[in-house]
Amino acid sequence: MTRPPRVGLAGWRLPGDHFGAVELARGAGTEGLQLDLGGPGRGPWLDAAGTVDRLREDSARHGVRLLGVAGNTLNDIGLHAPQGSQDALRVRRVLIRVLDTALALGTPLAFVPSFRRSAIEDTGDLRRTAAVLAWAAREAEARGLLLANENGLRPQHARALAEEVAAPSFRLLLDTYNPRAAGVDVLALIETTHEWIAPQVHLKDGTNGVVAEEPLGDGDGQVWEALAALRATGCALDALVLENDYRDGDTRRLSLDVERVRAHAARMDASGARTRS
């Protein structure tokens, strides 16, 4: 029998620091946690001395699997910085730190975003992004990791990026609401790119393209429809990661979202069982 996906949290959307996130994830009844590398304006560095060892110990004690490491600071640098520039050198150094930290923490996934200064606006951006991701994907493969990229591209351009990277260790990280915020149909995106979708998916919701604080499923993000579409394509999902904003410390809203995800997953499992019988 296939194990249902873990329910996890994104550490950068929680109050407190890396260490508090592990305990909070356990208290919320979730089994997994993604963490951010950190950096200026983004909290302490995840690879600071002693941090990795403590997090490994905390995750083992609380029974929370460390799922992945994000390099969100790349949004402040520019993933597609011109080759040979100082920013391009910084990008590669950050990518190595993300990959090495993911390996040290025992996570299966490292991922990097393409928003703000890393946003892919034209063909040149796409080609430079694909080149650096192809290099990073080879580095990830050497460490036994998957490397994923999250972006706001339209379906055909997201597929073009994956085909341009052309690496077996490369994936596209799906967020259920960021496409909506970028004016992209998430169901069309899934249909076009499902071969490359990473086994961990971000769940969030909002209204009129703006990520807000309503519970999952109460916005216009088609959260449940997206999960159904993923299931229909045969995507193997390892984790459903809640990425609504819980930094205000409202644990009631967090608990409600966890309950909704579990209830939906149970309904899907029951539906699948009836279909197979």
Buried (B, 14 or more C-beta within 10 A) or exposed (E): EEEEBBBBBBBBBBEBEBBEBBBBBBEBEBBBBBBBBBBEEBBEBBBEEEBBEEBBEBBEEBEBBBBBBBBBBBBBBBBBBEEEEEEBEBBBEBBEBBBBBBBBBEBBBBBBBBBEBBBBEEEEBBBBBBBBBBBBBBBBBEBEBBBBBBBBBBBEBBBBBBEBBEBEBBBBBBBBBBBBBBEBBBBBBBEBBBEBBBBBBBBBBBEEBEBBBBBBBBBBBBBBEBBBBBBEEEBEBBBBBBBBBBEEEEBEBBEBBBBBBBEBBEEBBEEEEEEEE
